[in-house]
Amino acid sequence: MYVRRSGSGEAAVHLVREFCGYLMGVAFCMIALALCGLGWLGMESEFGWKWALAAVVAGAVVRVNAALPIGLFLYASNVWDWPMPQALAFSAPGLILLLPSLATSIFVVLVGRPATRY
């Protein structure tokens, strides 16, 4: 019986793919941190640091983080002076990710238990 052994070329390709995966993970984390910072600055510049902190705490308690996309919109429209369509497009990914968690929270409140998948 013939057993194929991985050669050094296949191992190198595997290491390169693994490294690229780690690099993409680090890049996504850095982008997420930058967007969180911009969201905080948008809330803070519009309402002050106390209300920005209250929005972040409320988002952590309720588990629906609406402060981030709202803060991104406010930062893009007020600090960068972008028109409304561009500011909405900048904050749209956060709003799209907000909708499923908002729907789940409303379902739990109305029904009393989380949805189960079979």
N, CA, C and O of each residue as an XYZ file, in Angstrom:
472
protein
N       0.832     -1.170      0.000
C       0.000      0.000      0.000
C       0.886      1.245      0.000
O       1.836      1.351      0.776
N       0.562      2.158     -0.864
C       1.364      3.369     -1.022
C       0.763      4.506     -0.212
O      -0.414      4.830     -0.366
N       1.565      5.105      0.644
C       1.138      6.249      1.451
C       1.874      7.472      0.940
O       3.103      7.508      0.898
N       1.100      8.472      0.552
C       1.708      9.695      0.041
C       2.124     10.576      1.205
O       1.326     10.882      2.091
N       3.346     10.965      1.187
C       3.863     11.834      2.242
C       3.915     13.263      1.712
O       4.222     13.508      0.546
N       3.606     14.188      2.600
C       3.641     15.591      2.173
C       5.081     16.035      2.035
O       5.903     15.838      2.929
N       5.357     16.620      0.930
C       6.705     17.097      0.681
C       6.910     18.481      1.264
O       6.001     19.067      1.852
N       8.094     18.984      1.095
C       8.406     20.304      1.642
C       7.638     21.399      0.912
O       7.348     22.440      1.500
N       7.303     21.184     -0.361
C       6.534     22.175     -1.110
C       5.124     22.322     -0.579
O       4.614     23.437     -0.465
N       4.485     21.199     -0.252
C       3.131     21.256      0.294
C       3.128     21.869      1.687
O       2.198     22.591      2.046
N       4.149     21.588      2.464
C       4.240     22.163      3.802
C       4.438     23.676      3.729
O       3.889     24.423      4.538
N       5.223     24.112      2.757
C       5.449     25.557      2.600
C       4.171     26.264      2.186
O       3.877     27.356      2.671
N       3.406     25.644      1.288
C       2.139     26.240      0.858
C       1.178     26.317      2.034
O       0.466     27.308      2.196
N       1.158     25.276      2.850
C       0.296     25.276      4.036
C       0.695     26.390      5.002
O      -0.171     27.074      5.548
N       1.995     26.578      5.217
C       2.462     27.635      6.120
C       2.117     29.021      5.578
O       1.738     29.907      6.344
N       2.245     29.214      4.270
C       1.922     30.509      3.676
C       0.425     30.791      3.820
O       0.034     31.911      4.149
N      -0.416     29.774      3.574
C      -1.858     29.972      3.726
C      -2.218     30.274      5.175
O      -3.048     31.142      5.445
N      -1.599     29.562      6.097
C      -1.873     29.803      7.512
C      -1.428     31.204      7.917
O      -2.134     31.889      8.658
N      -0.261     31.635      7.435
C       0.226     32.974      7.745
C      -0.700     34.040      7.173
O      -0.969     35.047      7.829
N      -1.188     33.825      5.952
C      -2.111     34.789      5.350
C      -3.409     34.866      6.138
O      -3.989     35.944      6.273
N      -3.873     33.731      6.659
C      -5.070     33.740      7.490
C      -4.862     34.540      8.761
O      -5.723     35.329      9.150
N      -3.709     34.338      9.418
C      -3.412     35.110     10.619
C      -3.283     36.595     10.307
O      -3.741     37.441     11.075
N      -2.660     36.903      9.184
C      -2.489     38.303      8.781
C      -3.834     38.968      8.515
O      -4.043     40.117      8.902
N      -4.741     38.261      7.864
C      -6.081     38.805      7.622
C      -6.841     38.995      8.931
O      -7.563     39.979      9.089
N      -6.685     38.063      9.869
C      -7.335     38.203     11.169
C      -6.850     39.430     11.909
O      -7.651     40.164     12.488
N      -5.555     39.661     11.896
C      -4.995     40.847     12.545
C      -5.468     42.114     11.844
O      -5.781     43.105     12.504
N      -5.525     42.093     10.518
C      -5.989     43.268      9.772
C      -7.448     43.580     10.093
O      -7.801     44.744     10.281
N      -8.301     42.553     10.159
C      -9.709     42.781     10.490
C      -9.858     43.321     11.907
O     -10.695     44.190     12.150
N      -9.060     42.818     12.843
C      -9.120     43.326     14.220
C      -8.681     44.785     14.286
O      -9.272     45.576     15.021
N      -7.658     45.145     13.530
C      -7.206     46.534     13.534
C      -8.249     47.456     12.903
O      -8.465     48.568     13.385
N      -8.889     47.004     11.838
C      -9.955     47.802     11.217
C     -11.122     47.962     12.180
O     -11.698     49.044     12.291
N     -11.474     46.878     12.879
C     -12.578     46.949     13.843
C     -12.246     47.909     14.976
O     -13.114     48.671     15.403
N     -11.019     47.893     15.471
C     -10.624     48.838     16.524
C     -10.673     50.274     16.019
O     -11.102     51.172     16.744
N     -10.238     50.496     14.782
C     -10.293     51.845     14.218
C     -11.740     52.316     14.073
O     -12.047     53.472     14.367
N     -12.630     51.430     13.623
C     -14.034     51.814     13.498
C     -14.670     52.073     14.859
O     -15.497     52.974     14.994
N     -14.291     51.289     15.868
C     -14.800     51.550     17.226
C     -14.335     52.912     17.719
O     -15.098     53.654     18.338
N     -13.087     53.232     17.442
C     -12.575     54.551     17.837
C     -13.294     55.678     17.122
O     -13.621     56.692     17.739
N     -13.545     55.520     15.832
C     -14.275     56.550     15.085
C     -15.714     56.670     15.581
O     -16.255     57.772     15.663
N     -16.327     55.542     15.908
C     -17.681     55.589     16.468
C     -17.715     56.326     17.793
O     -18.616     57.127     18.041
N     -16.730     56.056     18.652
C     -16.647     56.756     19.929
C     -16.453     58.254     19.699
O     -17.113     59.072     20.340
N     -15.553     58.611     18.790
C     -15.299     60.032     18.533
C     -16.530     60.727     17.960
O     -16.777     61.894     18.265
N     -17.298     60.031     17.140
C     -18.517     60.617     16.599
C     -19.548     60.883     17.678
O     -20.156     61.953     17.711
N     -19.750     59.907     18.566
C     -20.698     60.107     19.677
C     -20.194     61.185     20.625
O     -20.969     62.007     21.114
N     -18.899     61.177     20.879
C     -18.328     62.137     21.823
C     -18.356     63.555     21.266
O     -18.596     64.505     22.012
N     -18.115     63.711     19.968
C     -18.121     65.059     19.405
C     -19.533     65.627     19.304
O     -19.713     66.844     19.357
N     -20.530     64.766     19.160
C     -21.902     65.240     19.026
C     -22.584     65.442     20.374
O     -23.264     66.448     20.578
N     -22.409     64.494     21.296
C     -23.157     64.522     22.557
C     -22.301     64.719     23.802
O     -22.842     64.984     24.875
N     -20.992     64.598     23.690
C     -20.122     64.689     24.865
C     -19.733     63.300     25.357
O     -20.380     62.306     25.027
N     -18.664     63.248     26.152
C     -18.123     61.952     26.543
C     -19.045     61.203     27.498
O     -19.042     59.972     27.508
N     -19.839     61.920     28.306
C     -20.723     61.230     29.248
C     -21.822     60.461     28.516
O     -22.125     59.323     28.872
N     -22.419     61.081     27.494
C     -23.464     60.401     26.741
C     -22.878     59.302     25.860
O     -23.517     58.276     25.631
N     -21.668     59.519     25.370
C     -21.011     58.465     24.590
C     -20.736     57.246     25.464
O     -20.937     56.110     25.035
N     -20.279     57.484     26.680
C     -20.049     56.380     27.616
C     -21.365     55.705     27.986
O     -21.418     54.481     28.104
N     -22.418     56.482     28.167
C     -23.731     55.902     28.478
C     -24.228     55.037     27.316
O     -24.828     53.986     27.545
N     -23.988     55.462     26.081
C     -24.410     54.672     24.925
C     -23.624     53.372     24.835
O     -24.191     52.330     24.505
N     -22.340     53.417     25.120
C     -21.526     52.203     25.074
C     -21.942     51.241     26.180
O     -22.047     50.037     25.945
N     -22.181     51.760     27.386
C     -22.620     50.904     28.503
C     -23.999     50.319     28.210
O     -24.242     49.138     28.460
N     -24.892     51.137     27.686
C     -26.225     50.628     27.336
C     -26.131     49.559     26.253
O     -26.869     48.575     26.302
N     -25.256     49.726     25.294
C     -25.057     48.706     24.267
C     -24.505     47.417     24.839
O     -24.853     46.331     24.377
N     -23.644     47.528     25.845
C     -23.096     46.322     26.476
C     -24.151     45.624     27.322
O     -24.183     44.395     27.376
N     -25.014     46.388     27.982
C     -26.046     45.787     28.839
C     -27.127     45.133     27.995
O     -27.547     44.014     28.289
N     -27.579     45.809     26.959
C     -28.680     45.315     26.137
C     -28.184     44.311     25.096
O     -28.992     43.580     24.522
N     -26.902     44.260     24.845
C     -26.256     43.393     23.862
C     -26.631     43.752     22.430
O     -26.511     42.915     21.535
N     -27.075     44.964     22.203
C     -27.318     45.482     20.855
C     -26.513     46.763     20.743
O     -26.859     47.771     21.359
N     -25.453     46.733     19.969
C     -24.548     47.868     19.908
C     -24.969     48.823     18.804
O     -24.414     48.796     17.706
N     -25.939     49.657     19.092
C     -26.381     50.660     18.129
C     -25.492     51.898     18.163
O     -25.537     52.717     17.245
N     -24.692     52.042     19.205
C     -23.859     53.239     19.329
C     -22.776     53.293     18.266
O     -22.432     54.379     17.800
N     -22.235     52.159     17.873
C     -21.152     52.163     16.894
C     -21.593     52.675     15.521
O     -20.967     53.603     15.009
N     -22.634     52.122     14.902
C     -23.015     52.680     13.590
C     -23.525     54.114     13.662
O     -23.292     54.901     12.745
N     -24.217     54.459     14.741
C     -24.678     55.846     14.890
C     -23.487     56.778     15.053
O     -23.449     57.858     14.463
N     -22.518     56.360     15.853
C     -21.310     57.160     16.022
C     -20.513     57.289     14.740
O     -19.959     58.351     14.456
N     -20.447     56.209     13.955
C     -19.755     56.286     12.667
C     -20.450     57.270     11.729
O     -19.794     58.048     11.037
N     -21.777     57.231     11.711
C     -22.518     58.180     10.879
C     -22.265     59.617     11.328
O     -22.014     60.497     10.506
N     -22.334     59.847     12.641
C     -22.114     61.198     13.154
C     -20.698     61.689     12.873
O     -20.501     62.858     12.539
N     -19.711     60.802     13.007
C     -18.336     61.205     12.740
C     -18.147     61.557     11.273
O     -17.515     62.562     10.945
N     -18.701     60.722     10.383
C     -18.531     60.983      8.955
C     -19.268     62.256      8.529
O     -18.769     63.025      7.707
N     -20.459     62.470      9.097
C     -21.235     63.632      8.647
C     -20.805     64.931      9.319
O     -20.833     65.983      8.680
N     -20.412     64.888     10.577
C     -20.094     66.127     11.294
C     -18.620     66.476     11.289
O     -18.268     67.644     11.126
N     -17.754     65.499     11.463
C     -16.320     65.795     11.541
C     -15.703     65.843     10.149
O     -14.950     66.766      9.838
N     -16.015     64.857      9.305
C     -15.465     64.837      7.959
C     -16.307     65.643      6.975
O     -15.892     65.830      5.831
N     -17.485     66.125      7.389
C     -18.404     66.906      6.543
C     -18.787     66.181      5.259
O     -18.839     66.780      4.186
N     -19.055     64.876      5.384
C     -19.528     64.112      4.240
C     -21.016     64.346      4.071
O     -21.715     64.587      5.055
N     -21.524     64.279      2.829
C     -22.977     64.347      2.630
C     -23.656     63.108      3.237
O     -23.009     62.093      3.493
N     -24.956     63.214      3.456
C     -25.685     62.143      4.128
C     -25.590     60.789      3.420
O     -25.401     59.785      4.106
N     -25.709     60.697      2.080
C     -25.612     59.372      1.456
C     -24.258     58.693      1.683
O     -24.198     57.484      1.907
N     -23.182     59.467      1.627
C     -21.863     58.881      1.861
C     -21.686     58.470      3.317
O     -21.097     57.426      3.598
N     -22.185     59.271      4.234
C     -22.086     58.920      5.649
C     -22.913     57.679      5.964
O     -22.491     56.838      6.758
N     -24.091     57.558      5.346
C     -24.905     56.346      5.529
C     -24.214     55.125      4.943
O     -24.266     54.046      5.532
N     -23.568     55.280      3.792
C     -22.840     54.164      3.186
C     -21.658     53.750      4.061
O     -21.318     52.568      4.123
N     -21.035     54.709      4.733
C     -19.914     54.415      5.626
C     -20.375     53.637      6.847
O     -19.662     52.755      7.327
N     -21.560     53.954      7.354
C     -22.051     53.276      8.557
C     -22.974     52.103      8.241
O     -23.414     51.414      9.162
N     -23.278     51.855      6.975
C     -24.223     50.794      6.604
C     -23.790     49.392      7.033
O     -24.648     48.624      7.468
N     -22.508     49.009      6.937
C     -22.160     47.656      7.403
C     -22.509     47.421      8.869
O     -22.956     46.332      9.229
N     -22.317     48.403      9.698
C     -22.694     48.260     11.101
C     -24.196     48.175     11.288
O     -24.684     47.440     12.146
N     -24.931     48.936     10.475
C     -26.392     48.871     10.553
C     -26.915     47.529     10.063
O     -27.877     46.998     10.618
N     -26.293     46.978      9.033
C     -26.713     45.672      8.515
C     -26.448     44.589      9.550
O     -27.263     43.682      9.717
N     -25.317     44.671     10.247
C     -25.010     43.687     11.290
C     -25.858     43.900     12.534
O     -26.007     42.983     13.341
N     -26.410     45.081     12.700
C     -27.239     45.377     13.856
C     -28.625     44.755     13.738
O     -29.217     44.379     14.750
N     -29.149     44.640     12.528
C     -30.524     44.178     12.337
C     -30.798     42.761     12.861
O     -31.820     42.575     13.521
N     -29.952     41.753     12.612
C     -30.263     40.419     13.158
C     -30.252     40.375     14.684
O     -31.099     39.713     15.285
N     -29.317     41.061     15.311
C     -29.288     41.049     16.776
C     -30.480     41.810     17.350
O     -31.005     41.437     18.399
N     -30.903     42.857     16.681
C     -32.087     43.590     17.126
C     -33.335     42.725     16.983
O     -34.182     42.706     17.875
N     -33.453     42.013     15.870
C     -34.602     41.138     15.668
C     -34.622     40.012     16.700
O     -35.689     39.647     17.192
N     -33.469     39.463     17.029
C     -33.388     38.404     18.042
C     -33.795     38.936     19.407
O     -34.513     38.261     20.145
N     -33.349     40.128     19.749
C     -33.714     40.707     21.049
C     -35.218     40.963     21.131
O     -35.830     40.706     22.167
N     -35.810     41.460     20.065
C     -37.257     41.694     20.067
C     -38.015     40.371     20.169
O     -39.028     40.290     20.863
N     -37.530     39.336     19.481
C     -38.167     38.024     19.549
C     -38.130     37.463     20.960
O     -39.118     36.892     21.421
N     -37.012     37.615     21.652
C     -36.893     37.119     23.016
C     -37.852     37.857     23.941
O     -38.446     37.246     24.829
N     -38.010     39.161     23.745
C     -38.921     39.936     24.585
C     -40.367     39.523     24.327
O     -41.149     39.377     25.267
N     -40.721     39.338     23.070
C     -42.108     39.003     22.744
C     -42.478     37.564     23.103
O     -43.560     37.317     23.635
N     -41.591     36.620     22.815
C     -41.908     35.212     23.012
C     -41.487     34.729     24.392
O     -42.154     33.877     24.978
N     -40.411     35.253     24.907
C     -39.957     34.855     26.239
C     -38.834     33.848     26.228
O     -38.299     33.518     27.287
N     -38.461     33.348     25.068
C     -37.348     32.413     24.990
C     -36.653     32.611     23.646
O     -37.284     33.038     22.679
N     -35.369     32.305     23.581
C     -34.662     32.484     22.306
C     -35.120     31.459     21.263
O     -35.601     30.374     21.592
N     -34.953     31.843     20.006
C     -35.335     30.951     18.919
C     -34.373     29.770     18.869
O     -33.173     29.930     19.091
N     -34.903     28.585     18.576
C     -34.069     27.395     18.462
C     -34.117     26.891     17.030
O     -35.129     27.012     16.339
N     -33.005     26.328     16.606
C     -32.926     25.753     15.264
C     -32.861     24.245     15.390
O     -32.170     23.710     16.258
N     -33.575     23.577     14.529
C     -33.574     22.115     14.564
C     -32.798     21.552     13.409
O     -32.689     20.333     13.274
